[in-house]
Amino acid sequence: MRKRVSLCLAVVGVLLLPGNFGPSTVGQELEVPAGLVGWWRFAEAGGSLAADSSGQGNGGTLVGSAFFDLDPMLGSALEVREASGGVKIPHDSSLEPPTGTIEAWVKVDSRQDSDVVVKVTRLMVRTNWSGWFAVYGLHLLKNGAVEGFVANDDPAVWGHWTYARSRTGLYKLHQWHHLALRWDGSTVAVFLDGQLRVATPYLPVPGTGLSYYGSTDFELAEGTVWGRHRITEHDFIGRLGDVRFYIRPLSDEEIYRDYSLFDQAASR
């Protein structure tokens, strides 16, 4: 049974990587940016193992109805066809940074509330509230908004999470969009197609930044339960590509650069 949760990165190197990175870099040496500890390009020809191109060993396993496929824009992508599909990356402390940035390309054919990335914790460390909770995540909402959050468990404010939600109607169906979640120790920010859409102040957990606790997976396209009084599942269904996890907050310019790599190639 798949688990449900409630909402109640610095190495530089060069790797020679096979497969597709994008329309203009196939077969070339790829430079691993500073702080990148997870890079899932889904360039495999088949099988169920999603390699980590960062060189940090954070490879994952496909579950359910998820498949590798070629893509004319990204070169390769993960197709998630049903609610059972997703990728599980085993627990590693490198995926629990005090500050960080997660980027992903997404393409959906229908709007629904869905999780793009999520990681869980077994304890809200400030209030000592045990359970199974999301510690950070990135969402698409059925009203066309994008949302990110972190579990900073601030006892001085209501709730245990800080959310950053954009205005509605931002993303379009049947086309690729670049998403980014950044938490830098003072604000949670969400980007769409290289542009900052929303930022919310938060107070980090001393020492760890967020309420990390327990050996839990980092998951892609795996649905969770949102809110204490809702039981609806929120699995991502669509295409997912070039997911990157940095253990540092990228600048606005760096996020735009990562977006532009594929956007410029697609517009040629």
TAPE-V573539 format. One record per residue. N is the residue number from 1. PHI is phi as a letter, one per 20 degrees, with the letter a starting at -180 (NA if undefined). Layout:
BEGIN
{{N;PHI} {N;PHI}}
END
This chain:
BEGIN
{{1;NA} {2;f} {3;e} {4;c} {5;c} {6;d} {7;e} {8;g} {9;NA} {10;NA} {11;c} {12;c} {13;a} {14;c} {15;c} {16;e} {17;d} {18;f} {19;n} {20;d} {21;d} {22;a} {23;f} {24;d} {25;c} {26;f} {27;n} {28;e} {29;f} {30;d} {31;e} {32;e} {33;f} {34;f} {35;n} {36;e} {37;d} {38;b} {39;b} {40;d} {41;e} {42;l} {43;e} {44;f} {45;f} {46;r} {47;n} {48;c} {49;d} {50;d} {51;f} {52;d} {53;e} {54;f} {55;n} {56;e} {57;m} {58;e} {59;f} {60;c} {61;c} {62;f} {63;c} {64;m} {65;e} {66;c} {67;b} {68;f} {69;b} {70;f} {71;b} {72;f} {73;e} {74;e} {75;n} {76;b} {77;b} {78;d} {79;d} {80;d} {81;e} {82;c} {83;f} {84;f} {85;e} {86;r} {87;c} {88;d} {89;d} {90;g} {91;g} {92;b} {93;f} {94;f} {95;e} {96;c} {97;e} {98;g} {99;c} {100;a} {101;b} {102;c} {103;c} {104;b} {105;e} {106;c} {107;b} {108;c} {109;d} {110;b} {111;e} {112;b} {113;f} {114;b} {115;e} {116;e} {117;c} {118;a} {119;c} {120;d} {121;c} {122;d} {123;b} {124;e} {125;f} {126;f} {127;e} {128;l} {129;e} {130;e} {131;r} {132;c} {133;c} {134;f} {135;d} {136;b} {137;a} {138;c} {139;c} {140;d} {141;d} {142;f} {143;e} {144;n} {145;e} {146;c} {147;b} {148;c} {149;b} {150;c} {151;e} {152;d} {153;l} {154;e} {155;f} {156;e} {157;c} {158;f} {159;n} {160;d} {161;c} {162;d} {163;d} {164;c} {165;d} {166;f} {167;f} {168;f} {169;m} {170;e} {171;e} {172;d} {173;f} {174;m} {175;b} {176;f} {177;c} {178;e} {179;d} {180;b} {181;d} {182;c} {183;c} {184;d} {185;n} {186;c} {187;c} {188;d} {189;c} {190;c} {191;d} {192;c} {193;l} {194;n} {195;d} {196;f} {197;d} {198;a} {199;b} {200;c} {201;f} {202;b} {203;d} {204;f} {205;f} {206;g} {207;n} {208;d} {209;n} {210;c} {211;e} {212;f} {213;a} {214;n} {215;e} {216;d} {217;f} {218;e} {219;c} {220;d} {221;m} {222;e} {223;f} {224;c} {225;e} {226;d} {227;n} {228;f} {229;d} {230;c} {231;c} {232;f} {233;e} {234;c} {235;f} {236;f} {237;c} {238;q} {239;d} {240;c} {241;b} {242;l} {243;e} {244;c} {245;c} {246;d} {247;e} {248;b} {249;f} {250;f} {251;f} {252;g} {253;f} {254;f} {255;f} {256;f} {257;f} {258;f} {259;f} {260;f} {261;g} {262;e} {263;f} {264;f} {265;f} {266;f} {267;e} {268;f}}
END
